[in-house]
Amino acid sequence: MNLKIEFEQEDDGRWIAEISELPGVMAYGTTQSEAEAAVEALALRVIGRR
């Protein structure tokens, strides 16, 4: 399954990563790669509960 991760940097410098195909799956990180790792882990948990 390929899901697109969208990134945005907040005004305070934090990064937010979101997977719009999975409602509510978003995560913050101090770096883009940290946010990516966090949102991937959350997505796996959400997919696993389906």
C-alpha distance matrix in Angstrom:
0.0 3.8 6.4 10.0 12.6 16.0 19.1 22.7 25.8 28.2 31.9 32.5 30.3 27.4 23.8 21.5 17.7 15.9 12.5 14.0 11.2 12.1 15.9 17.9 15.4 17.6 19.5 22.5 23.6 26.7 24.8 21.7 20.1 21.2 19.6 16.3 16.5 17.6 14.9 12.2 14.3 14.8 11.2 10.8 14.0 13.2 10.2 12.5 15.2 13.8
3.8 0.0 3.8 6.7 9.6 12.9 16.0 19.7 22.8 25.4 29.1 29.9 27.6 24.9 21.3 19.1 15.3 13.7 10.6 12.2 10.2 11.8 15.4 17.3 14.6 16.2 18.0 20.7 21.6 24.5 22.3 18.9 17.8 19.3 17.6 14.2 15.1 16.5 13.7 11.3 14.2 14.8 11.3 11.9 15.4 14.5 12.2 15.0 17.6 16.3
6.4 3.8 0.0 3.8 6.5 9.7 13.0 16.5 19.7 22.2 25.9 26.8 24.7 22.0 18.3 15.8 12.1 10.1 6.8 8.5 7.1 8.7 12.1 13.9 11.3 12.7 14.9 17.6 19.0 22.0 20.1 16.7 16.1 17.4 15.1 12.0 13.6 14.4 11.1 9.6 12.8 12.7 9.3 11.1 14.1 12.8 11.3 14.7 16.7 15.7
10.0 6.7 3.8 0.0 3.8 6.4 9.8 13.3 16.7 19.3 22.9 24.1 22.0 19.6 15.8 13.6 10.0 8.4 6.1 7.7 7.9 10.0 12.6 14.1 11.6 12.0 14.0 16.2 17.4 20.1 18.0 14.4 14.5 16.2 13.7 10.9 13.4 14.3 11.0 10.5 14.1 13.9 11.2 13.6 16.5 15.2 14.4 17.8 19.6 18.8
12.6 9.6 6.5 3.8 0.0 3.8 6.6 10.2 13.3 15.9 19.6 20.5 18.3 15.8 12.1 9.9 6.3 5.6 4.9 7.7 9.3 10.3 12.3 12.7 9.9 9.2 10.7 12.5 13.7 16.4 14.4 10.9 11.3 12.8 10.0 7.6 10.6 11.3 8.2 8.6 12.3 12.1 10.3 13.1 15.7 14.8 14.9 18.0 19.8 19.6
16.0 12.9 9.7 6.4 3.8 0.0 3.8 6.9 10.5 13.0 16.6 18.0 16.0 14.0 10.3 8.2 5.6 5.2 6.3 7.8 10.6 11.9 12.8 12.9 10.9 9.3 10.7 11.8 13.2 15.5 13.8 10.4 12.0 13.4 10.3 9.1 12.6 12.9 10.1 11.6 15.0 14.3 13.1 16.3 18.4 17.2 17.8 21.1 22.4 22.2
19.1 16.0 13.0 9.8 6.6 3.8 0.0 3.8 6.9 9.8 13.3 14.5 12.3 10.5 6.9 5.7 4.6 6.6 9.2 10.9 14.0 14.7 15.1 14.4 12.3 9.6 9.9 9.7 10.6 12.3 10.6 7.5 10.0 11.3 8.4 8.3 12.0 12.2 10.4 12.5 15.5 15.2 14.8 18.0 19.8 19.1 20.2 23.2 24.5 24.8
22.7 19.7 16.5 13.3 10.2 6.9 3.8 0.0 3.8 6.4 9.7 11.5 9.7 8.6 5.8 5.4 6.7 8.7 11.9 13.0 16.5 17.0 16.7 15.5 14.1 10.9 10.8 9.7 10.7 11.7 10.7 8.6 12.0 12.8 9.9 11.0 14.6 14.3 12.9 15.5 18.2 17.4 17.6 20.9 22.3 21.6 23.0 26.0 26.9 27.4
25.8 22.8 19.7 16.7 13.3 10.5 6.9 3.8 0.0 3.8 6.7 8.1 6.1 5.8 4.4 6.3 8.9 11.6 15.1 16.4 20.0 20.1 19.6 17.9 16.5 12.9 11.8 9.5 9.6 9.6 9.0 8.1 11.9 12.3 10.2 12.2 15.4 15.0 14.5 17.4 19.6 19.1 19.9 23.0 24.2 23.9 25.6 28.2 29.2 30.0
28.2 25.4 22.2 19.3 15.9 13.0 9.8 6.4 3.8 0.0 3.8 5.4 5.3 5.4 6.0 7.2 10.7 13.0 16.7 17.7 21.3 21.1 19.9 17.8 17.0 13.4 12.1 9.5 10.3 10.1 11.0 11.0 14.6 14.2 11.9 14.6 17.4 16.3 16.0 19.3 21.0 20.0 21.2 24.5 25.1 24.6 26.8 29.4 29.9 30.9
31.9 29.1 25.9 22.9 19.6 16.6 13.3 9.7 6.7 3.8 0.0 3.8 5.4 7.5 9.3 11.0 14.5 16.8 20.4 21.2 24.9 24.7 23.4 21.1 20.7 17.0 15.7 12.8 13.2 12.1 13.3 13.9 17.5 17.1 15.3 18.1 20.8 19.7 19.7 23.0 24.6 23.6 25.0 28.2 28.7 28.3 30.6 33.0 33.5 34.5
32.5 29.9 26.8 24.1 20.5 18.0 14.5 11.5 8.1 5.4 3.8 0.0 3.8 5.8 8.9 11.2 14.9 17.5 21.3 22.6 26.2 25.5 24.2 21.6 20.8 17.1 15.0 11.6 11.4 9.8 11.8 13.4 16.6 15.6 14.4 17.7 19.8 18.5 19.2 22.5 23.6 22.9 24.7 27.7 28.0 28.0 30.5 32.6 33.0 34.5
30.3 27.6 24.7 22.0 18.3 16.0 12.3 9.7 6.1 5.3 5.4 3.8 0.0 3.8 6.5 9.7 13.1 16.2 19.9 21.6 25.0 24.5 23.8 21.4 20.1 16.3 14.0 10.5 9.4 7.3 8.4 10.1 13.3 12.8 12.0 15.0 17.2 16.6 17.4 20.4 21.7 21.5 23.2 26.0 26.7 26.9 29.2 31.3 32.1 33.6
27.4 24.9 22.0 19.6 15.8 14.0 10.5 8.6 5.8 5.4 7.5 5.8 3.8 0.0 3.8 6.7 10.1 13.3 17.0 19.0 22.2 21.4 20.8 18.2 16.6 12.9 10.3 6.7 5.9 4.9 6.7 8.1 11.1 9.9 8.7 12.0 14.0 13.0 13.8 17.0 18.1 17.8 19.7 22.4 23.0 23.3 25.6 27.6 28.4 30.0
23.8 21.3 18.3 15.8 12.1 10.3 6.9 5.8 4.4 6.0 9.3 8.9 6.5 3.8 0.0 3.8 6.6 10.1 13.6 15.8 19.0 18.4 18.2 16.0 14.1 10.4 8.3 5.5 5.3 6.0 5.9 5.5 8.8 8.3 6.1 8.9 11.6 10.9 11.1 14.0 15.8 15.5 16.9 19.7 20.7 20.8 22.8 25.0 26.1 27.3
21.5 19.1 15.8 13.6 9.9 8.2 5.7 5.4 6.3 7.2 11.0 11.2 9.7 6.7 3.8 0.0 3.8 6.6 10.3 12.3 15.5 14.8 14.4 12.3 10.5 6.9 5.6 4.4 6.5 8.8 8.9 7.5 10.1 9.4 6.0 8.2 11.0 9.7 8.8 12.1 14.0 13.0 14.1 17.3 18.1 17.7 19.8 22.3 23.1 24.1
17.7 15.3 12.1 10.0 6.3 5.6 4.6 6.7 8.9 10.7 14.5 14.9 13.1 10.1 6.6 3.8 0.0 3.8 7.0 9.7 12.5 12.0 12.4 11.0 8.4 5.5 5.4 6.4 8.2 11.1 10.2 7.7 9.3 9.2 5.5 5.9 9.1 8.2 6.2 9.1 11.6 10.8 11.1 14.3 15.7 15.2 16.8 19.4 20.6 21.3
15.9 13.7 10.1 8.4 5.6 5.2 6.6 8.7 11.6 13.0 16.8 17.5 16.2 13.3 10.1 6.6 3.8 0.0 3.8 6.0 8.9 8.5 8.9 8.1 5.9 4.2 6.6 9.0 11.5 14.7 14.0 11.4 12.6 12.6 8.9 8.5 11.2 10.0 6.7 9.3 11.8 10.2 9.5 13.2 14.4 13.1 14.5 17.6 18.4 18.7
12.5 10.6 6.8 6.1 4.9 6.3 9.2 11.9 15.1 16.7 20.4 21.3 19.9 17.0 13.6 10.3 7.0 3.8 0.0 3.8 5.5 5.7 7.3 8.1 5.7 6.5 9.4 12.3 14.6 17.9 16.9 14.0 14.5 14.8 11.5 10.0 12.2 11.4 7.6 8.8 11.6 9.9 7.9 11.4 13.1 11.3 11.9 15.3 16.3 16.0
14.0 12.2 8.5 7.7 7.7 7.8 10.9 13.0 16.4 17.7 21.2 22.6 21.6 19.0 15.8 12.3 9.7 6.0 3.8 0.0 3.8 5.3 5.9 7.8 7.3 8.5 12.0 14.7 17.5 20.6 19.9 16.9 17.9 18.2 14.7 13.6 15.9 14.9 11.1 12.4 15.0 12.8 10.7 14.2 15.4 12.9 13.4 17.1 17.4 16.5
11.2 10.2 7.1 7.9 9.3 10.6 14.0 16.5 20.0 21.3 24.9 26.2 25.0 22.2 19.0 15.5 12.5 8.9 5.5 3.8 0.0 3.8 6.2 9.2 8.5 10.9 14.3 17.5 20.1 23.4 22.5 19.4 19.8 20.2 16.9 15.2 17.0 16.2 12.4 12.7 15.0 13.0 10.0 12.9 14.3 11.5 11.1 14.9 15.3 13.7
12.1 11.8 8.7 10.0 10.3 11.9 14.7 17.0 20.1 21.1 24.7 25.5 24.5 21.4 18.4 14.8 12.0 8.5 5.7 5.3 3.8 0.0 3.8 6.3 5.7 8.9 12.3 15.9 18.7 22.2 21.8 19.2 19.4 19.0 15.8 14.5 15.7 14.2 10.6 11.1 12.7 10.0 7.4 10.5 11.2 8.1 8.6 12.2 12.2 11.3
15.9 15.4 12.1 12.6 12.3 12.8 15.1 16.7 19.6 19.9 23.4 24.2 23.8 20.8 18.2 14.4 12.4 8.9 7.3 5.9 6.2 3.8 0.0 3.8 5.6 8.4 12.1 15.5 18.7 22.2 22.3 20.1 20.8 20.0 16.5 16.1 17.4 15.3 11.9 13.5 14.7 11.4 9.9 13.2 13.0 9.8 11.3 14.6 13.7 13.1
17.9 17.3 13.9 14.1 12.7 12.9 14.4 15.5 17.9 17.8 21.1 21.6 21.4 18.2 16.0 12.3 11.0 8.1 8.1 7.8 9.2 6.3 3.8 0.0 3.8 6.0 9.3 12.6 16.0 19.6 20.2 18.4 19.2 17.9 14.5 14.7 15.9 13.2 10.3 12.7 13.3 9.7 9.6 13.0 12.2 9.6 12.2 14.9 14.0 14.3
15.4 14.6 11.3 11.6 9.9 10.9 12.3 14.1 16.5 17.0 20.7 20.8 20.1 16.6 14.1 10.5 8.4 5.9 5.7 7.3 8.5 5.7 5.6 3.8 0.0 3.8 7.0 10.6 13.6 17.3 17.5 15.6 15.9 14.7 11.4 11.3 12.2 9.8 6.6 8.9 9.8 6.6 6.3 10.0 9.9 8.0 10.4 13.2 13.2 13.9
17.6 16.2 12.7 12.0 9.2 9.3 9.6 10.9 12.9 13.4 17.0 17.1 16.3 12.9 10.4 6.9 5.5 4.2 6.5 8.5 10.9 8.9 8.4 6.0 3.8 0.0 3.8 7.1 10.3 13.9 14.2 12.5 13.4 12.1 8.5 9.3 10.8 8.3 5.7 9.1 10.3 7.8 8.6 12.2 12.4 11.3 13.7 16.3 16.5 17.5
19.5 18.0 14.9 14.0 10.7 10.7 9.9 10.8 11.8 12.1 15.7 15.0 14.0 10.3 8.3 5.6 5.4 6.6 9.4 12.0 14.3 12.3 12.1 9.3 7.0 3.8 0.0 3.8 6.8 10.5 11.3 10.4 11.1 9.1 5.8 7.8 8.9 5.9 5.1 8.9 9.6 8.0 10.0 12.9 13.1 13.1 15.6 17.6 18.2 19.8
22.5 20.7 17.6 16.2 12.5 11.8 9.7 9.7 9.5 9.5 12.8 11.6 10.5 6.7 5.5 4.4 6.4 9.0 12.3 14.7 17.5 15.9 15.5 12.6 10.6 7.1 3.8 0.0 3.8 7.1 8.5 8.6 10.1 7.7 5.0 8.4 9.7 7.4 8.0 11.5 12.2 11.3 13.5 16.2 16.4 16.7 19.3 21.1 21.8 23.5
23.6 21.6 19.0 17.4 13.7 13.2 10.6 10.7 9.6 10.3 13.2 11.4 9.4 5.9 5.3 6.5 8.2 11.5 14.6 17.5 20.1 18.7 18.7 16.0 13.6 10.3 6.8 3.8 0.0 3.8 5.3 6.5 7.7 4.9 4.1 7.8 8.7 7.5 9.3 12.1 12.7 13.0 15.2 17.4 18.0 18.9 21.2 22.7 23.9 25.8
26.7 24.5 22.0 20.1 16.4 15.5 12.3 11.7 9.6 10.1 12.1 9.8 7.3 4.9 6.0 8.8 11.1 14.7 17.9 20.6 23.4 22.2 22.2 19.6 17.3 13.9 10.5 7.1 3.8 0.0 3.8 6.9 8.5 6.5 7.1 10.5 11.4 10.9 12.9 15.4 16.1 16.7 18.9 20.9 21.6 22.7 24.9 26.3 27.6 29.5
24.8 22.3 20.1 18.0 14.4 13.8 10.6 10.7 9.0 11.0 13.3 11.8 8.4 6.7 5.9 8.9 10.2 14.0 16.9 19.9 22.5 21.8 22.3 20.2 17.5 14.2 11.3 8.5 5.3 3.8 0.0 3.8 5.4 5.2 6.3 8.6 10.0 10.8 12.4 14.3 15.7 16.8 18.4 20.3 21.6 22.7 24.4 26.1 27.7 29.4
21.7 18.9 16.7 14.4 10.9 10.4 7.5 8.6 8.1 11.0 13.9 13.4 10.1 8.1 5.5 7.5 7.7 11.4 14.0 16.9 19.4 19.2 20.1 18.4 15.6 12.5 10.4 8.6 6.5 6.9 3.8 0.0 3.8 5.5 5.2 6.1 8.7 10.0 10.6 12.2 14.4 15.4 16.3 18.4 20.2 21.0 22.2 24.3 26.1 27.3
20.1 17.8 16.1 14.5 11.3 12.0 10.0 12.0 11.9 14.6 17.5 16.6 13.3 11.1 8.8 10.1 9.3 12.6 14.5 17.9 19.8 19.4 20.8 19.2 15.9 13.4 11.1 10.1 7.7 8.5 5.4 3.8 0.0 3.8 5.4 4.9 6.2 8.6 9.9 10.5 12.4 14.3 15.2 16.6 18.7 20.0 20.9 22.6 24.8 26.2
21.2 19.3 17.4 16.2 12.8 13.4 11.3 12.8 12.3 14.2 17.1 15.6 12.8 9.9 8.3 9.4 9.2 12.6 14.8 18.2 20.2 19.0 20.0 17.9 14.7 12.1 9.1 7.7 4.9 6.5 5.2 5.5 3.8 0.0 3.8 5.4 5.2 6.2 8.7 10.0 10.8 12.5 14.3 15.7 17.0 18.6 20.1 21.4 23.3 25.2
19.6 17.6 15.1 13.7 10.0 10.3 8.4 9.9 10.2 11.9 15.3 14.4 12.0 8.7 6.1 6.0 5.5 8.9 11.5 14.7 16.9 15.8 16.5 14.5 11.4 8.5 5.8 5.0 4.1 7.1 6.3 5.2 5.4 3.8 0.0 3.8 5.5 5.1 6.1 8.5 10.0 10.6 12.1 14.3 15.6 16.4 18.2 20.0 21.5 23.1
16.3 14.2 12.0 10.9 7.6 9.1 8.3 11.0 12.2 14.6 18.1 17.7 15.0 12.0 8.9 8.2 5.9 8.5 10.0 13.6 15.2 14.5 16.1 14.7 11.3 9.3 7.8 8.4 7.8 10.5 8.6 6.1 4.9 5.4 3.8 0.0 3.8 5.5 5.3 6.1 8.6 9.9 10.5 12.4 14.4 15.3 16.3 18.2 20.3 21.5
16.5 15.1 13.6 13.4 10.6 12.6 12.0 14.6 15.4 17.4 20.8 19.8 17.2 14.0 11.6 11.0 9.1 11.2 12.2 15.9 17.0 15.7 17.4 15.9 12.2 10.8 8.9 9.7 8.7 11.4 10.0 8.7 6.2 5.2 5.5 3.8 0.0 3.8 5.6 5.2 6.3 8.7 9.9 10.8 12.7 14.5 15.5 16.7 19.0 20.7
17.6 16.5 14.4 14.3 11.3 12.9 12.2 14.3 15.0 16.3 19.7 18.5 16.6 13.0 10.9 9.7 8.2 10.0 11.4 14.9 16.2 14.2 15.3 13.2 9.8 8.3 5.9 7.4 7.5 10.9 10.8 10.0 8.6 6.2 5.1 5.5 3.8 0.0 3.8 5.5 5.2 6.3 8.7 10.1 10.9 12.5 14.4 15.6 17.2 19.2
14.9 13.7 11.1 11.0 8.2 10.1 10.4 12.9 14.5 16.0 19.7 19.2 17.4 13.8 11.1 8.8 6.2 6.7 7.6 11.1 12.4 10.6 11.9 10.3 6.6 5.7 5.1 8.0 9.3 12.9 12.4 10.6 9.9 8.7 6.1 5.3 5.6 3.8 0.0 3.8 5.4 5.0 6.0 8.6 9.9 10.4 12.1 14.0 15.5 16.9
12.2 11.3 9.6 10.5 8.6 11.6 12.5 15.5 17.4 19.3 23.0 22.5 20.4 17.0 14.0 12.1 9.1 9.3 8.8 12.4 12.7 11.1 13.5 12.7 8.9 9.1 8.9 11.5 12.1 15.4 14.3 12.2 10.5 10.0 8.5 6.1 5.2 5.5 3.8 0.0 3.8 5.4 5.0 6.3 8.8 9.9 10.5 12.2 14.5 15.8
14.3 14.2 12.8 14.1 12.3 15.0 15.5 18.2 19.6 21.0 24.6 23.6 21.7 18.1 15.8 14.0 11.6 11.8 11.6 15.0 15.0 12.7 14.7 13.3 9.8 10.3 9.6 12.2 12.7 16.1 15.7 14.4 12.4 10.8 10.0 8.6 6.3 5.2 5.4 3.8 0.0 3.8 5.5 5.3 6.5 8.9 10.1 10.7 12.9 15.0
14.8 14.8 12.7 13.9 12.1 14.3 15.2 17.4 19.1 20.0 23.6 22.9 21.5 17.8 15.5 13.0 10.8 10.2 9.9 12.8 13.0 10.0 11.4 9.7 6.6 7.8 8.0 11.3 13.0 16.7 16.8 15.4 14.3 12.5 10.6 9.9 8.7 6.3 5.0 5.4 3.8 0.0 3.8 5.4 5.2 6.3 8.7 9.8 11.0 13.1
11.2 11.3 9.3 11.2 10.3 13.1 14.8 17.6 19.9 21.2 25.0 24.7 23.2 19.7 16.9 14.1 11.1 9.5 7.9 10.7 10.0 7.4 9.9 9.6 6.3 8.6 10.0 13.5 15.2 18.9 18.4 16.3 15.2 14.3 12.1 10.5 9.9 8.7 6.0 5.0 5.5 3.8 0.0 3.8 5.4 5.1 6.0 8.4 10.0 11.1
10.8 11.9 11.1 13.6 13.1 16.3 18.0 20.9 23.0 24.5 28.2 27.7 26.0 22.4 19.7 17.3 14.3 13.2 11.4 14.2 12.9 10.5 13.2 13.0 10.0 12.2 12.9 16.2 17.4 20.9 20.3 18.4 16.6 15.7 14.3 12.4 10.8 10.1 8.6 6.3 5.3 5.4 3.8 0.0 3.8 5.5 5.2 6.0 8.7 10.2
14.0 15.4 14.1 16.5 15.7 18.4 19.8 22.3 24.2 25.1 28.7 28.0 26.7 23.0 20.7 18.1 15.7 14.4 13.1 15.4 14.3 11.2 13.0 12.2 9.9 12.4 13.1 16.4 18.0 21.6 21.6 20.2 18.7 17.0 15.6 14.4 12.7 10.9 9.9 8.8 6.5 5.2 5.4 3.8 0.0 3.8 5.5 5.1 6.5 9.1
13.2 14.5 12.8 15.2 14.8 17.2 19.1 21.6 23.9 24.6 28.3 28.0 26.9 23.3 20.8 17.7 15.2 13.1 11.3 12.9 11.5 8.1 9.8 9.6 8.0 11.3 13.1 16.7 18.9 22.7 22.7 21.0 20.0 18.6 16.4 15.3 14.5 12.5 10.4 9.9 8.9 6.3 5.1 5.5 3.8 0.0 3.8 5.4 5.4 6.9
10.2 12.2 11.3 14.4 14.9 17.8 20.2 23.0 25.6 26.8 30.6 30.5 29.2 25.6 22.8 19.8 16.8 14.5 11.9 13.4 11.1 8.6 11.3 12.2 10.4 13.7 15.6 19.3 21.2 24.9 24.4 22.2 20.9 20.1 18.2 16.3 15.5 14.4 12.1 10.5 10.1 8.7 6.0 5.2 5.5 3.8 0.0 3.8 5.4 5.4
12.5 15.0 14.7 17.8 18.0 21.1 23.2 26.0 28.2 29.4 33.0 32.6 31.3 27.6 25.0 22.3 19.4 17.6 15.3 17.1 14.9 12.2 14.6 14.9 13.2 16.3 17.6 21.1 22.7 26.3 26.1 24.3 22.6 21.4 20.0 18.2 16.7 15.6 14.0 12.2 10.7 9.8 8.4 6.0 5.1 5.4 3.8 0.0 3.8 5.5
15.2 17.6 16.7 19.6 19.8 22.4 24.5 26.9 29.2 29.9 33.5 33.0 32.1 28.4 26.1 23.1 20.6 18.4 16.3 17.4 15.3 12.2 13.7 14.0 13.2 16.5 18.2 21.8 23.9 27.6 27.7 26.1 24.8 23.3 21.5 20.3 19.0 17.2 15.5 14.5 12.9 11.0 10.0 8.7 6.5 5.4 5.4 3.8 0.0 3.8
13.8 16.3 15.7 18.8 19.6 22.2 24.8 27.4 30.0 30.9 34.5 34.5 33.6 30.0 27.3 24.1 21.3 18.7 16.0 16.5 13.7 11.3 13.1 14.3 13.9 17.5 19.8 23.5 25.8 29.5 29.4 27.3 26.2 25.2 23.1 21.5 20.7 19.2 16.9 15.8 15.0 13.1 11.1 10.2 9.1 6.9 5.4 5.5 3.8 0.0
